[in-house]
Amino acid sequence: MTVDELTHHTARERWGTPDEWEGSVNDPRTREENGLRFNEKWVYLLEDGSKRLIYWHRYGCRGVIRETPDGSLTQEDL
């Protein structure tokens, strides 16, 4: 699966409901973080202390990033 193929539905099937989220796919405000423009962000809190960040613009996925406890970022392989 690629980022372009990831949907809200498939993300929930794969990882469940996010622990936190901000914004909305219908939010007209666009933000930028970690080099990605988005209007909705899902945050999954992982057992190792890392976070999985999923960035959406409208219904299209813009990226899935893992943030480790030390603050380093890596693009997640889907």
C-alpha positions in Angstrom: 0.0 0.0 0.0 1.2 3.5 -0.7 0.4 6.8 1.0 -1.8 7.7 -2.0 -3.9 4.5 -1.4 -4.4 5.1 2.3 -7.9 6.2 3.2 -9.6 7.1 6.5 -11.3 3.7 6.4 -8.2 1.7 5.7 -6.2 3.6 8.4 -8.9 2.8 11.0 -8.9 -0.8 9.9 -5.2 -1.1 10.2 -4.5 1.0 13.3 -7.8 1.6 15.0 -9.2 4.9 16.1 -6.5 7.6 16.7 -5.7 8.5 20.2 -5.7 12.2 19.3 -6.6 14.3 16.3 -6.6 17.9 15.3 -8.5 19.7 12.5 -10.9 18.1 10.1 -11.1 17.2 6.5 -13.7 19.9 6.1 -11.6 22.5 7.9 -10.7 25.2 5.4 -7.5 26.1 7.3 -4.4 24.5 6.0 -1.4 24.0 8.2 2.2 22.7 7.6 4.2 20.4 9.8 7.2 18.2 9.1 7.2 19.4 5.5 3.6 18.3 4.9 0.5 20.5 4.3 -2.6 19.3 5.9 -6.0 20.2 7.4 -6.4 17.1 9.6 -3.8 15.1 11.7 -4.3 11.8 13.4 -2.0 10.8 16.3 -1.5 7.3 17.5 0.4 6.8 20.8 2.5 3.6 20.4 3.7 1.3 23.1 7.4 2.1 22.7 6.7 5.8 23.4 6.7 6.8 19.7 3.8 8.5 17.9 2.4 7.6 14.5 1.3 10.8 12.8 -1.0 10.7 9.8 -1.5 13.8 7.8 -4.6 14.4 5.6 -5.6 17.1 3.2 -9.3 16.7 2.6 -9.6 12.9 2.2 -6.2 12.3 0.7 -3.3 11.1 2.9 -0.3 13.4 2.7 2.1 11.3 4.8 2.6 8.9 7.7 5.5 9.7 10.0 6.8 8.0 13.1 8.1 10.4 15.8 10.3 8.7 18.4 10.6 9.8 22.0 13.8 11.6 21.2 12.0 13.7 18.6 13.5 12.1 15.5 11.2 11.6 12.5 11.0 8.8 9.9 8.7 8.2 7.1 6.7 5.0 7.8 6.6 2.2 5.3 3.0 1.1 4.7 
